[in-house]
């Protein structure tokens, strides 16, 4: 398996994972439930990760990710669906999954 994506914000990782699966990419999430603390590591050191099961799908998965993350540089944006503020690097709302438009 190949690690594709990780982010400290769990909702972003979830939404990204949903998006990839919706595109037919076989993904596996790791560190999905890190809130309770694992071993001696503080929880904030453990970010949820998306892994690609099939290396043949990696290029496609990366292009999907790229499409989502290339939207803008600089200003954060407000989601039209839920009014949450989103980081400029993300093309989908971390809260509700709506795309930037
Ligand atoms: Zn939203």
Boltz pocket constraint, residues with backbone or C-beta under 6 A from the ligand:
constraints:
  - pocket:
      binder: B
      contacts: [[A, 79], [A, 80], [A, 81], [A, 82], [A, 83], [A, 84], [A, 93], [A, 94], [A, 95], [A, 96], [A, 97], [A, 98]]
      max_distance: 6.0
